[in-house]
């Protein structure tokens, strides 16, 4: 039972990491006067948001 909870927490924080990474890349691209929404920002959000939601669902 505890191992399932730990896996769920890891899944949740992995999703949060992807969302944070996309935010950092967004700010870096905006700071360098590039188009902020291009690059790997949207793919990281597409991966990060569902993983975070799955992690939240599994925690309950």
C-alpha distance matrix in Angstrom:
0.0 3.8 5.5 5.4 6.6 8.9 10.2 10.9 12.8 14.6 15.7 16.9 18.9 20.2 21.7 23.1 24.6 26.4 27.8 29.0 30.5 32.4 33.7 34.9 36.6 38.1 39.6 40.8 42.6 44.1 45.3 47.0 48.8 47.0 45.7 42.4 40.6 41.5 39.8 36.1 35.3 34.8 32.8 30.3 30.1 29.7 26.7 25.2 25.4 23.4 20.7 20.5 20.5 17.8 15.6 16.6 16.0 12.4 11.8 13.2
3.8 0.0 3.8 5.4 5.1 6.3 8.7 9.8 10.6 12.4 14.3 15.3 16.6 18.3 20.2 21.1 22.4 24.6 26.0 26.8 28.3 30.5 31.6 32.6 34.5 36.2 37.4 38.5 40.5 42.0 43.0 44.7 46.7 45.1 44.0 40.6 39.2 40.1 38.3 34.6 33.8 33.7 31.8 29.0 28.9 28.9 25.8 24.1 24.5 23.1 20.0 19.4 20.1 17.7 14.9 16.1 16.3 12.8 11.5 13.6
5.5 3.8 0.0 3.8 5.4 5.0 6.2 8.6 9.8 10.5 12.3 14.2 15.4 16.3 18.6 20.0 20.8 22.7 24.6 25.5 26.6 28.8 30.3 31.1 32.7 34.6 36.0 36.9 38.8 40.6 41.6 43.0 45.0 43.3 42.2 39.0 37.5 38.1 36.0 32.3 31.9 31.8 29.5 26.9 27.2 27.0 23.7 22.3 23.2 21.5 18.2 18.3 19.3 16.6 14.0 16.0 16.3 12.6 12.2 14.9
5.4 5.4 3.8 0.0 3.8 5.4 5.1 6.2 8.7 9.9 10.5 12.3 14.4 15.2 16.8 18.5 19.8 21.3 23.0 24.4 25.6 27.4 29.0 30.2 31.7 33.3 35.0 36.1 37.7 39.3 40.6 42.2 43.9 42.0 40.6 37.4 35.6 36.3 34.6 30.8 30.2 29.7 27.6 25.1 25.1 24.6 21.5 20.2 20.6 18.7 15.7 15.9 16.3 13.4 11.2 13.1 12.9 9.1 9.3 11.9
6.6 5.1 5.4 3.8 0.0 3.8 5.4 5.0 6.2 8.7 9.8 10.5 12.4 14.1 15.5 16.6 18.2 20.2 21.4 22.5 24.2 26.1 27.2 28.4 30.3 31.7 33.1 34.4 36.3 37.7 38.8 40.6 42.4 40.7 39.4 36.1 34.5 35.5 33.9 30.2 29.2 28.9 27.2 24.5 24.1 24.1 21.2 19.3 19.5 18.1 15.1 14.4 15.0 12.8 9.9 11.1 11.6 8.2 7.0 9.8
8.9 6.3 5.0 5.4 3.8 0.0 3.8 5.3 5.1 6.2 8.6 9.8 10.6 12.2 14.4 15.3 16.2 18.5 20.1 20.7 22.1 24.4 25.6 26.4 28.3 30.1 31.3 32.3 34.3 36.0 36.9 38.5 40.5 39.0 38.0 34.6 33.3 34.1 32.2 28.5 27.8 27.9 26.0 23.1 23.2 23.6 20.4 18.4 19.3 18.3 14.9 14.4 15.9 13.9 10.6 12.6 13.8 10.7 9.6 13.0
10.2 8.7 6.2 5.1 5.4 3.8 0.0 3.8 5.5 5.1 6.2 8.6 10.0 10.4 12.5 14.3 15.1 16.7 18.6 19.8 20.8 22.8 24.5 25.5 26.9 28.7 30.4 31.2 32.9 34.7 35.9 37.3 39.2 37.3 36.1 32.9 31.3 31.9 30.0 26.2 25.7 25.6 23.4 20.7 21.0 20.9 17.6 16.1 17.2 15.8 12.3 12.6 14.2 11.6 8.9 11.8 12.7 9.5 9.7 13.2
10.9 9.8 8.6 6.2 5.0 5.3 3.8 0.0 3.8 5.4 5.1 6.2 8.7 9.8 10.8 12.5 14.2 15.6 16.9 18.4 20.0 21.5 22.9 24.4 26.0 27.3 29.0 30.3 31.9 33.4 34.8 36.4 38.0 36.2 34.8 31.5 29.7 30.7 29.1 25.4 24.4 24.0 22.2 19.6 19.2 19.1 16.2 14.4 14.8 13.3 10.2 9.8 10.9 8.5 5.5 8.0 9.0 6.1 6.2 9.9
12.8 10.6 9.8 8.7 6.2 5.1 5.5 3.8 0.0 3.8 5.4 5.1 6.2 8.5 10.0 10.6 12.1 14.4 15.5 16.3 18.1 20.1 21.1 22.2 24.2 25.7 26.9 28.2 30.2 31.5 32.6 34.5 36.3 34.7 33.6 30.1 28.8 29.9 28.4 24.7 23.6 23.7 22.2 19.1 18.8 19.5 16.6 14.1 14.7 14.3 11.0 9.7 11.6 10.4 6.7 8.6 10.9 8.8 7.4 11.2
14.6 12.4 10.5 9.9 8.7 6.2 5.1 5.4 3.8 0.0 3.8 5.4 5.2 6.0 8.7 9.8 10.3 12.3 14.3 15.0 16.1 18.4 19.8 20.6 22.2 24.1 25.5 26.4 28.3 30.0 31.1 32.6 34.5 32.8 31.9 28.6 27.3 28.0 26.1 22.4 21.7 22.1 20.2 17.1 17.5 18.2 14.9 12.8 14.3 14.0 10.3 10.0 12.6 11.2 8.1 10.9 13.1 11.1 10.7 14.5
15.7 14.3 12.3 10.5 9.8 8.6 6.2 5.1 5.4 3.8 0.0 3.8 5.6 5.1 6.4 8.8 9.8 10.8 12.7 14.3 15.3 16.9 18.7 20.0 21.3 22.8 24.7 25.8 27.2 28.9 30.4 31.8 33.4 31.5 30.1 26.9 25.2 25.9 24.2 20.4 19.7 19.5 17.5 14.8 14.9 15.0 11.7 10.0 11.3 10.4 6.6 7.1 9.5 7.8 5.4 8.9 10.7 9.2 9.9 13.4
16.9 15.3 14.2 12.3 10.5 9.8 8.6 6.2 5.1 5.4 3.8 0.0 3.8 5.4 5.3 6.4 8.7 10.1 10.9 12.4 14.3 15.7 16.8 18.5 20.2 21.3 22.9 24.5 26.0 27.3 28.8 30.6 32.1 30.4 29.0 25.6 24.0 25.3 23.9 20.3 18.9 18.8 17.5 14.5 13.8 14.6 12.0 9.2 9.7 9.7 6.6 4.9 7.6 7.3 4.2 6.5 9.4 8.9 8.7 12.0
18.9 16.6 15.4 14.4 12.4 10.6 10.0 8.7 6.2 5.2 5.6 3.8 0.0 3.8 5.3 4.8 6.0 8.6 9.7 10.2 11.9 14.1 15.0 16.0 18.0 19.6 20.8 22.0 24.0 25.4 26.5 28.3 30.1 28.7 27.7 24.2 23.1 24.3 22.7 19.2 17.9 18.5 17.4 13.9 13.8 15.4 12.7 9.6 11.1 12.0 8.9 7.3 10.7 10.9 8.0 9.9 13.1 12.6 11.8 15.2
20.2 18.3 16.3 15.2 14.1 12.2 10.4 9.8 8.5 6.0 5.1 5.4 3.8 0.0 3.8 5.4 5.0 6.4 8.8 9.8 10.4 12.5 14.3 15.2 16.5 18.4 20.1 20.9 22.5 24.4 25.6 26.9 28.8 26.9 25.9 22.7 21.4 22.1 20.1 16.5 15.7 16.3 14.6 11.2 12.0 13.1 9.9 7.6 10.1 10.7 7.4 7.4 11.1 10.9 8.9 11.7 14.3 13.7 13.9 17.3
21.7 20.2 18.6 16.8 15.5 14.4 12.5 10.8 10.0 8.7 6.4 5.3 5.3 3.8 0.0 3.8 5.3 5.2 6.3 8.6 9.8 10.8 12.5 14.3 15.4 16.6 18.7 20.0 21.2 22.7 24.4 25.9 27.3 25.4 23.9 20.7 19.0 20.0 18.6 15.0 13.7 13.7 12.4 9.2 8.9 10.1 7.4 4.3 6.3 7.5 4.8 4.4 8.1 8.9 7.8 10.0 12.6 13.0 13.5 16.4
23.1 21.1 20.0 18.5 16.6 15.3 14.3 12.5 10.6 9.8 8.8 6.4 4.8 5.4 3.8 0.0 3.8 5.5 5.1 6.1 8.5 9.9 10.6 12.2 14.2 15.2 16.6 18.3 20.0 21.1 22.5 24.4 25.9 24.5 23.3 19.7 18.6 20.2 19.0 15.7 13.8 14.4 14.0 10.5 9.8 12.0 10.2 6.5 7.8 10.2 8.2 6.2 9.7 11.4 9.7 10.8 14.1 14.8 14.4 17.2
24.6 22.4 20.8 19.8 18.2 16.2 15.1 14.2 12.1 10.3 9.8 8.7 6.0 5.0 5.3 3.8 0.0 3.8 5.5 5.1 6.0 8.6 9.8 10.4 12.1 14.0 15.3 16.2 18.2 19.8 20.8 22.4 24.3 22.9 22.1 18.7 18.0 19.0 17.3 13.9 12.7 14.1 13.3 9.6 10.2 12.7 10.5 7.5 10.1 12.4 10.1 9.2 13.0 14.1 12.4 14.2 17.3 17.5 17.2 20.3
26.4 24.6 22.7 21.3 20.2 18.5 16.7 15.6 14.4 12.3 10.8 10.1 8.6 6.4 5.2 5.5 3.8 0.0 3.8 5.5 5.0 6.2 8.6 9.8 10.5 12.2 14.3 15.2 16.4 18.3 19.8 21.1 22.6 20.7 19.6 16.3 15.1 15.8 14.1 10.6 9.5 10.6 9.5 5.7 6.9 9.2 7.2 4.8 8.1 10.4 8.9 9.0 12.4 13.6 13.0 14.9 17.6 18.1 18.6 21.5
27.8 26.0 24.6 23.0 21.4 20.1 18.6 16.9 15.5 14.3 12.7 10.9 9.7 8.8 6.3 5.1 5.5 3.8 0.0 3.8 5.4 5.2 6.3 8.7 10.0 10.5 12.5 14.3 15.4 16.6 18.4 20.1 21.3 19.6 18.2 14.7 13.5 15.1 14.3 11.2 8.8 9.7 10.0 6.6 5.7 8.9 8.3 5.2 6.8 10.2 9.7 8.7 11.6 13.8 13.4 14.4 17.2 18.5 18.6 21.1
29.0 26.8 25.5 24.4 22.5 20.7 19.8 18.4 16.3 15.0 14.3 12.4 10.2 9.8 8.6 6.1 5.1 5.5 3.8 0.0 3.8 5.4 5.0 6.2 8.6 9.7 10.6 12.3 14.2 15.3 16.4 18.4 20.1 19.0 18.3 14.6 14.4 16.0 15.0 12.3 10.1 12.1 12.7 9.1 9.0 12.5 11.8 8.8 10.5 13.8 12.9 11.4 14.6 16.8 15.6 16.5 19.8 20.8 20.3 23.0
30.5 28.3 26.6 25.6 24.2 22.1 20.8 20.0 18.1 16.1 15.3 14.3 11.9 10.4 9.8 8.5 6.0 5.0 5.4 3.8 0.0 3.8 5.4 5.1 6.2 8.5 9.9 10.5 12.2 14.2 15.2 16.5 18.5 17.0 16.6 13.3 13.2 14.0 12.2 9.5 8.2 10.9 11.0 7.5 8.9 12.2 11.3 9.3 11.9 14.9 13.8 13.4 16.7 18.4 17.5 19.0 22.0 22.7 22.7 25.6
32.4 30.5 28.8 27.4 26.1 24.4 22.8 21.5 20.1 18.4 16.9 15.7 14.1 12.5 10.8 9.9 8.6 6.2 5.2 5.4 3.8 0.0 3.8 5.4 5.1 6.0 8.7 9.8 10.5 12.2 14.1 15.3 16.5 14.7 13.6 10.3 9.6 10.7 9.6 7.1 4.7 7.4 8.4 5.6 6.4 9.9 10.1 8.7 10.7 13.9 13.9 13.6 16.4 18.4 18.3 19.5 22.2 23.4 23.8 26.3
33.7 31.6 30.3 29.0 27.2 25.6 24.5 22.9 21.1 19.8 18.7 16.8 15.0 14.3 12.5 10.6 9.8 8.6 6.3 5.0 5.4 3.8 0.0 3.8 5.5 5.0 6.3 8.6 9.9 10.5 12.2 14.3 15.5 14.4 13.5 9.8 10.1 12.2 11.9 10.3 7.3 9.8 11.7 9.2 8.8 12.5 13.2 11.0 12.2 15.9 15.9 14.8 17.4 20.0 19.5 20.1 23.1 24.6 24.5 26.7
34.9 32.6 31.1 30.2 28.4 26.4 25.5 24.4 22.2 20.6 20.0 18.5 16.0 15.2 14.3 12.2 10.4 9.8 8.7 6.2 5.1 5.4 3.8 0.0 3.8 5.4 5.2 6.1 8.6 9.9 10.5 12.3 14.4 13.7 13.8 10.4 11.7 13.0 12.0 10.7 8.8 12.2 13.6 10.9 11.6 15.3 15.3 13.4 15.3 18.7 18.2 17.3 20.3 22.5 21.7 22.6 25.8 26.8 26.5 29.1
36.6 34.5 32.7 31.7 30.3 28.3 26.9 26.0 24.2 22.2 21.3 20.2 18.0 16.5 15.4 14.2 12.1 10.5 10.0 8.6 6.2 5.1 5.5 3.8 0.0 3.8 5.5 5.0 6.1 8.5 9.7 10.6 12.4 10.9 11.0 8.0 9.2 9.7 8.4 7.6 6.4 10.2 11.5 9.7 11.1 14.3 14.7 13.7 15.8 19.0 18.8 18.6 21.4 23.5 23.1 24.4 27.2 28.3 28.4 31.0
38.1 36.2 34.6 33.3 31.7 30.1 28.7 27.3 25.7 24.1 22.8 21.3 19.6 18.4 16.6 15.2 14.0 12.2 10.5 9.7 8.5 6.0 5.0 5.4 3.8 0.0 3.8 5.5 5.3 6.2 8.6 10.1 10.8 9.5 8.7 5.1 6.6 8.4 8.7 8.7 6.2 9.3 11.8 10.6 10.8 14.1 15.4 14.3 15.6 19.0 19.5 19.0 21.4 23.9 23.8 24.6 27.3 28.9 29.1 31.3
39.6 37.4 36.0 35.0 33.1 31.3 30.4 29.0 26.9 25.5 24.7 22.9 20.8 20.1 18.7 16.6 15.3 14.3 12.5 10.6 9.9 8.7 6.3 5.2 5.5 3.8 0.0 3.8 5.5 5.0 6.0 8.6 9.9 10.0 10.3 7.2 9.7 11.6 11.9 12.2 9.9 13.1 15.5 13.9 14.0 17.5 18.6 17.0 18.2 21.8 22.1 21.1 23.6 26.2 25.8 26.3 29.3 30.8 30.6 32.8
40.8 38.5 36.9 36.1 34.4 32.3 31.2 30.3 28.2 26.4 25.8 24.5 22.0 20.9 20.0 18.3 16.2 15.2 14.3 12.3 10.5 9.8 8.6 6.1 5.0 5.5 3.8 0.0 3.8 5.5 5.1 6.3 8.8 8.7 10.3 8.0 10.9 11.6 11.0 11.7 10.6 14.2 16.1 14.6 15.7 19.0 19.6 18.5 20.3 23.7 23.6 23.0 25.8 28.1 27.5 28.5 31.5 32.7 32.6 35.1
42.6 40.5 38.8 37.7 36.3 34.3 32.9 31.9 30.2 28.3 27.2 26.0 24.0 22.5 21.2 20.0 18.2 16.4 15.4 14.2 12.2 10.5 9.9 8.6 6.1 5.3 5.5 3.8 0.0 3.8 5.4 5.1 6.4 5.2 6.6 5.0 8.3 8.5 8.6 10.3 9.5 12.8 14.9 14.4 15.4 18.3 19.5 18.9 20.6 23.8 24.2 24.0 26.5 28.7 28.7 29.7 32.4 33.8 34.0 36.4
44.1 42.0 40.6 39.3 37.7 36.0 34.7 33.4 31.5 30.0 28.9 27.3 25.4 24.4 22.7 21.1 19.8 18.3 16.6 15.3 14.2 12.2 10.5 9.9 8.5 6.2 5.0 5.5 3.8 0.0 3.8 5.4 5.2 5.7 6.6 5.0 8.7 10.2 11.4 13.2 11.5 14.2 17.1 16.5 16.7 19.7 21.4 20.5 21.5 25.0 25.7 25.0 27.2 29.9 29.9 30.4 33.2 34.9 34.9 37.0
45.3 43.0 41.6 40.6 38.8 36.9 35.9 34.8 32.6 31.1 30.4 28.8 26.5 25.6 24.4 22.5 20.8 19.8 18.4 16.4 15.2 14.1 12.2 10.5 9.7 8.6 6.0 5.1 5.4 3.8 0.0 3.8 5.5 7.6 9.8 8.6 12.4 13.5 14.0 15.6 14.2 17.4 19.9 18.9 19.4 22.6 23.8 22.7 24.0 27.5 27.8 27.0 29.5 32.1 31.7 32.3 35.3 36.8 36.5 38.8
47.0 44.7 43.0 42.2 40.6 38.5 37.3 36.4 34.5 32.6 31.8 30.6 28.3 26.9 25.9 24.4 22.4 21.1 20.1 18.4 16.5 15.3 14.3 12.3 10.6 10.1 8.6 6.3 5.1 5.4 3.8 0.0 3.8 5.6 8.9 9.0 12.7 12.7 12.9 15.1 14.7 17.8 20.0 19.5 20.5 23.4 24.6 23.9 25.6 28.9 29.2 28.8 31.4 33.7 33.5 34.4 37.3 38.6 38.6 41.0
48.8 46.7 45.0 43.9 42.4 40.5 39.2 38.0 36.3 34.5 33.4 32.1 30.1 28.8 27.3 25.9 24.3 22.6 21.3 20.1 18.5 16.5 15.5 14.4 12.4 10.8 9.9 8.8 6.4 5.2 5.5 3.8 0.0 3.8 6.7 7.9 11.5 11.8 13.1 15.8 15.1 17.6 20.2 20.3 20.9 23.5 25.2 24.8 26.1 29.3 30.1 29.8 32.0 34.5 34.6 35.3 38.0 39.7 39.8 42.0
47.0 45.1 43.3 42.0 40.7 39.0 37.3 36.2 34.7 32.8 31.5 30.4 28.7 26.9 25.4 24.5 22.9 20.7 19.6 19.0 17.0 14.7 14.4 13.7 10.9 9.5 10.0 8.7 5.2 5.7 7.6 5.6 3.8 0.0 3.8 5.8 8.8 8.3 9.6 12.7 12.4 14.7 17.1 17.6 18.4 20.7 22.5 22.6 23.9 26.9 27.8 27.9 30.0 32.3 32.7 33.7 36.1 37.7 38.2 40.4
45.7 44.0 42.2 40.6 39.4 38.0 36.1 34.8 33.6 31.9 30.1 29.0 27.7 25.9 23.9 23.3 22.1 19.6 18.2 18.3 16.6 13.6 13.5 13.8 11.0 8.7 10.3 10.3 6.6 6.6 9.8 8.9 6.7 3.8 0.0 3.8 5.7 5.7 8.3 11.4 10.5 12.1 14.9 15.9 16.2 18.2 20.5 20.7 21.7 24.6 25.9 26.0 27.8 30.2 30.9 31.7 33.9 35.8 36.5 38.4
42.4 40.6 39.0 37.4 36.1 34.6 32.9 31.5 30.1 28.6 26.9 25.6 24.2 22.7 20.7 19.7 18.7 16.3 14.7 14.6 13.3 10.3 9.8 10.4 8.0 5.1 7.2 8.0 5.0 5.0 8.6 9.0 7.9 5.8 3.8 0.0 3.8 5.6 7.7 9.7 7.9 9.9 13.0 13.3 13.3 15.8 17.9 17.6 18.5 21.7 22.8 22.7 24.6 27.1 27.6 28.3 30.7 32.5 33.0 35.0
40.6 39.2 37.5 35.6 34.5 33.3 31.3 29.7 28.8 27.3 25.2 24.0 23.1 21.4 19.0 18.6 18.0 15.1 13.5 14.4 13.2 9.6 10.1 11.7 9.2 6.6 9.7 10.9 8.3 8.7 12.4 12.7 11.5 8.8 5.7 3.8 0.0 3.8 6.7 8.1 6.0 6.8 10.1 11.1 10.8 12.7 15.2 15.5 16.1 18.9 20.5 20.7 22.2 24.6 25.6 26.3 28.4 30.3 31.2 33.0
41.5 40.1 38.1 36.3 35.5 34.1 31.9 30.7 29.9 28.0 25.9 25.3 24.3 22.1 20.0 20.2 19.0 15.8 15.1 16.0 14.0 10.7 12.2 13.0 9.7 8.4 11.6 11.6 8.5 10.2 13.5 12.7 11.8 8.3 5.7 5.6 3.8 0.0 3.8 6.5 6.4 7.3 9.5 11.2 12.0 13.3 15.5 16.4 17.6 20.1 21.4 22.1 23.8 25.8 26.9 28.1 30.0 31.6 32.7 34.8
39.8 38.3 36.0 34.6 33.9 32.2 30.0 29.1 28.4 26.1 24.2 23.9 22.7 20.1 18.6 19.0 17.3 14.1 14.3 15.0 12.2 9.6 11.9 12.0 8.4 8.7 11.9 11.0 8.6 11.4 14.0 12.9 13.1 9.6 8.3 7.7 6.7 3.8 0.0 3.8 5.7 7.6 8.4 9.7 11.6 12.9 14.3 15.4 17.3 19.6 20.3 21.3 23.5 25.0 25.9 27.5 29.5 30.7 31.8 34.2
36.1 34.6 32.3 30.8 30.2 28.5 26.2 25.4 24.7 22.4 20.4 20.3 19.2 16.5 15.0 15.7 13.9 10.6 11.2 12.3 9.5 7.1 10.3 10.7 7.6 8.7 12.2 11.7 10.3 13.2 15.6 15.1 15.8 12.7 11.4 9.7 8.1 6.5 3.8 0.0 3.8 5.8 5.5 6.1 8.7 10.0 10.8 11.9 14.2 16.3 16.7 17.9 20.2 21.6 22.3 24.1 26.1 27.1 28.3 30.8
35.3 33.8 31.9 30.2 29.2 27.8 25.7 24.4 23.6 21.7 19.7 18.9 17.9 15.7 13.7 13.8 12.7 9.5 8.8 10.1 8.2 4.7 7.3 8.8 6.4 6.2 9.9 10.6 9.5 11.5 14.2 14.7 15.1 12.4 10.5 7.9 6.0 6.4 5.7 3.8 0.0 3.8 5.7 5.4 6.4 8.8 10.2 10.4 12.1 14.8 15.5 16.1 18.2 20.2 20.8 22.1 24.3 25.7 26.6 28.9
34.8 33.7 31.8 29.7 28.9 27.9 25.6 24.0 23.7 22.1 19.5 18.8 18.5 16.3 13.7 14.4 14.1 10.6 9.7 12.1 10.9 7.4 9.8 12.2 10.2 9.3 13.1 14.2 12.8 14.2 17.4 17.8 17.6 14.7 12.1 9.9 6.8 7.3 7.6 5.8 3.8 0.0 3.8 5.4 5.0 6.1 8.6 9.7 10.5 12.8 14.3 15.2 16.7 18.6 19.9 21.1 22.8 24.5 25.8 27.8
32.8 31.8 29.5 27.6 27.2 26.0 23.4 22.2 22.2 20.2 17.5 17.5 17.4 14.6 12.4 14.0 13.3 9.5 10.0 12.7 11.0 8.4 11.7 13.6 11.5 11.8 15.5 16.1 14.9 17.1 19.9 20.0 20.2 17.1 14.9 13.0 10.1 9.5 8.4 5.5 5.7 3.8 0.0 3.8 5.4 5.0 6.3 8.5 10.2 11.6 12.6 14.4 16.0 17.2 18.6 20.4 21.8 23.1 24.7 26.9
30.3 29.0 26.9 25.1 24.5 23.1 20.7 19.6 19.1 17.1 14.8 14.5 13.9 11.2 9.2 10.5 9.6 5.7 6.6 9.1 7.5 5.6 9.2 10.9 9.7 10.6 13.9 14.6 14.4 16.5 18.9 19.5 20.3 17.6 15.9 13.3 11.1 11.2 9.7 6.1 5.4 5.4 3.8 0.0 3.8 5.4 5.2 5.8 8.4 10.4 10.6 11.9 14.2 15.5 16.2 18.1 20.0 21.0 22.2 24.7
30.1 28.9 27.2 25.1 24.1 23.2 21.0 19.2 18.8 17.5 14.9 13.8 13.8 12.0 8.9 9.8 10.2 6.9 5.7 9.0 8.9 6.4 8.8 11.6 11.1 10.8 14.0 15.7 15.4 16.7 19.4 20.5 20.9 18.4 16.2 13.3 10.8 12.0 11.6 8.7 6.4 5.0 5.4 3.8 0.0 3.8 5.3 4.9 5.8 8.5 9.7 10.2 12.0 14.0 15.0 16.2 18.1 19.7 20.8 22.9
29.7 28.9 27.0 24.6 24.1 23.6 20.9 19.1 19.5 18.2 15.0 14.6 15.4 13.1 10.1 12.0 12.7 9.2 8.9 12.5 12.2 9.9 12.5 15.3 14.3 14.1 17.5 19.0 18.3 19.7 22.6 23.4 23.5 20.7 18.2 15.8 12.7 13.3 12.9 10.0 8.8 6.1 5.0 5.4 3.8 0.0 3.8 5.8 6.1 7.0 9.0 10.6 11.6 13.0 14.8 16.3 17.4 19.0 20.8 22.7
26.7 25.8 23.7 21.5 21.2 20.4 17.6 16.2 16.6 14.9 11.7 12.0 12.7 9.9 7.4 10.2 10.5 7.2 8.3 11.8 11.3 10.1 13.2 15.3 14.7 15.4 18.6 19.6 19.5 21.4 23.8 24.6 25.2 22.5 20.5 17.9 15.2 15.5 14.3 10.8 10.2 8.6 6.3 5.2 5.3 3.8 0.0 3.8 5.9 6.1 6.5 8.9 10.6 11.1 12.5 14.7 15.9 16.9 18.7 21.0
25.2 24.1 22.3 20.2 19.3 18.4 16.1 14.4 14.1 12.8 10.0 9.2 9.6 7.6 4.3 6.5 7.5 4.8 5.2 8.8 9.3 8.7 11.0 13.4 13.7 14.3 17.0 18.5 18.9 20.5 22.7 23.9 24.8 22.6 20.7 17.6 15.5 16.4 15.4 11.9 10.4 9.7 8.5 5.8 4.9 5.8 3.8 0.0 3.8 5.7 5.3 6.1 8.6 10.0 10.5 12.3 14.3 15.4 16.5 19.0
25.4 24.5 23.2 20.6 19.5 19.3 17.2 14.8 14.7 14.3 11.3 9.7 11.1 10.1 6.3 7.8 10.1 8.1 6.8 10.5 11.9 10.7 12.2 15.3 15.8 15.6 18.2 20.3 20.6 21.5 24.0 25.6 26.1 23.9 21.7 18.5 16.1 17.6 17.3 14.2 12.1 10.5 10.2 8.4 5.8 6.1 5.9 3.8 0.0 3.8 5.5 5.2 6.2 8.6 9.9 10.6 12.4 14.3 15.5 17.2
23.4 23.1 21.5 18.7 18.1 18.3 15.8 13.3 14.3 14.0 10.4 9.7 12.0 10.7 7.5 10.2 12.4 10.4 10.2 13.8 14.9 13.9 15.9 18.7 19.0 19.0 21.8 23.7 23.8 25.0 27.5 28.9 29.3 26.9 24.6 21.7 18.9 20.1 19.6 16.3 14.8 12.8 11.6 10.4 8.5 7.0 6.1 5.7 3.8 0.0 3.8 5.4 5.0 6.0 8.5 9.8 10.4 12.1 14.1 15.8
20.7 20.0 18.2 15.7 15.1 14.9 12.3 10.2 11.0 10.3 6.6 6.6 8.9 7.4 4.8 8.2 10.1 8.9 9.7 12.9 13.8 13.9 15.9 18.2 18.8 19.5 22.1 23.6 24.2 25.7 27.8 29.2 30.1 27.8 25.9 22.8 20.5 21.4 20.3 16.7 15.5 14.3 12.6 10.6 9.7 9.0 6.5 5.3 5.5 3.8 0.0 3.8 5.5 5.1 6.1 8.6 9.9 10.5 12.3 14.7
20.5 19.4 18.3 15.9 14.4 14.4 12.6 9.8 9.7 10.0 7.1 4.9 7.3 7.4 4.4 6.2 9.2 9.0 8.7 11.4 13.4 13.6 14.8 17.3 18.6 19.0 21.1 23.0 24.0 25.0 27.0 28.8 29.8 27.9 26.0 22.7 20.7 22.1 21.3 17.9 16.1 15.2 14.4 11.9 10.2 10.6 8.9 6.1 5.2 5.4 3.8 0.0 3.8 5.4 5.0 6.2 8.7 9.9 10.6 12.9
20.5 20.1 19.3 16.3 15.0 15.9 14.2 10.9 11.6 12.6 9.5 7.6 10.7 11.1 8.1 9.7 13.0 12.4 11.6 14.6 16.7 16.4 17.4 20.3 21.4 21.4 23.6 25.8 26.5 27.2 29.5 31.4 32.0 30.0 27.8 24.6 22.2 23.8 23.5 20.2 18.2 16.7 16.0 14.2 12.0 11.6 10.6 8.6 6.2 5.0 5.5 3.8 0.0 3.8 5.4 5.0 6.2 8.6 9.9 11.2
17.8 17.7 16.6 13.4 12.8 13.9 11.6 8.5 10.4 11.2 7.8 7.3 10.9 10.9 8.9 11.4 14.1 13.6 13.8 16.8 18.4 18.4 20.0 22.5 23.5 23.9 26.2 28.1 28.7 29.9 32.1 33.7 34.5 32.3 30.2 27.1 24.6 25.8 25.0 21.6 20.2 18.6 17.2 15.5 14.0 13.0 11.1 10.0 8.6 6.0 5.1 5.4 3.8 0.0 3.8 5.4 5.1 6.1 8.6 10.3
15.6 14.9 14.0 11.2 9.9 10.6 8.9 5.5 6.7 8.1 5.4 4.2 8.0 8.9 7.8 9.7 12.4 13.0 13.4 15.6 17.5 18.3 19.5 21.7 23.1 23.8 25.8 27.5 28.7 29.9 31.7 33.5 34.6 32.7 30.9 27.6 25.6 26.9 25.9 22.3 20.8 19.9 18.6 16.2 15.0 14.8 12.5 10.5 9.9 8.5 6.1 5.0 5.4 3.8 0.0 3.8 5.5 5.2 6.2 9.0
16.6 16.1 16.0 13.1 11.1 12.6 11.8 8.0 8.6 10.9 8.9 6.5 9.9 11.7 10.0 10.8 14.2 14.9 14.4 16.5 19.0 19.5 20.1 22.6 24.4 24.6 26.3 28.5 29.7 30.4 32.3 34.4 35.3 33.7 31.7 28.3 26.3 28.1 27.5 24.1 22.1 21.1 20.4 18.1 16.2 16.3 14.7 12.3 10.6 9.8 8.6 6.2 5.0 5.4 3.8 0.0 3.8 5.5 5.2 6.8
16.0 16.3 16.3 12.9 11.6 13.8 12.7 9.0 10.9 13.1 10.7 9.4 13.1 14.3 12.6 14.1 17.3 17.6 17.2 19.8 22.0 22.2 23.1 25.8 27.2 27.3 29.3 31.5 32.4 33.2 35.3 37.3 38.0 36.1 33.9 30.7 28.4 30.0 29.5 26.1 24.3 22.8 21.8 20.0 18.1 17.4 15.9 14.3 12.4 10.4 9.9 8.7 6.2 5.1 5.5 3.8 0.0 3.8 5.5 5.6
12.4 12.8 12.6 9.1 8.2 10.7 9.5 6.1 8.8 11.1 9.2 8.9 12.6 13.7 13.0 14.8 17.5 18.1 18.5 20.8 22.7 23.4 24.6 26.8 28.3 28.9 30.8 32.7 33.8 34.9 36.8 38.6 39.7 37.7 35.8 32.5 30.3 31.6 30.7 27.1 25.7 24.5 23.1 21.0 19.7 19.0 16.9 15.4 14.3 12.1 10.5 9.9 8.6 6.1 5.2 5.5 3.8 0.0 3.8 5.5
11.8 11.5 12.2 9.3 7.0 9.6 9.7 6.2 7.4 10.7 9.9 8.7 11.8 13.9 13.5 14.4 17.2 18.6 18.6 20.3 22.7 23.8 24.5 26.5 28.4 29.1 30.6 32.6 34.0 34.9 36.5 38.6 39.8 38.2 36.5 33.0 31.2 32.7 31.8 28.3 26.6 25.8 24.7 22.2 20.8 20.8 18.7 16.5 15.5 14.1 12.3 10.6 9.9 8.6 6.2 5.2 5.5 3.8 0.0 3.8
13.2 13.6 14.9 11.9 9.8 13.0 13.2 9.9 11.2 14.5 13.4 12.0 15.2 17.3 16.4 17.2 20.3 21.5 21.1 23.0 25.6 26.3 26.7 29.1 31.0 31.3 32.8 35.1 36.4 37.0 38.8 41.0 42.0 40.4 38.4 35.0 33.0 34.8 34.2 30.8 28.9 27.8 26.9 24.7 22.9 22.7 21.0 19.0 17.2 15.8 14.7 12.9 11.2 10.3 9.0 6.8 5.6 5.5 3.8 0.0
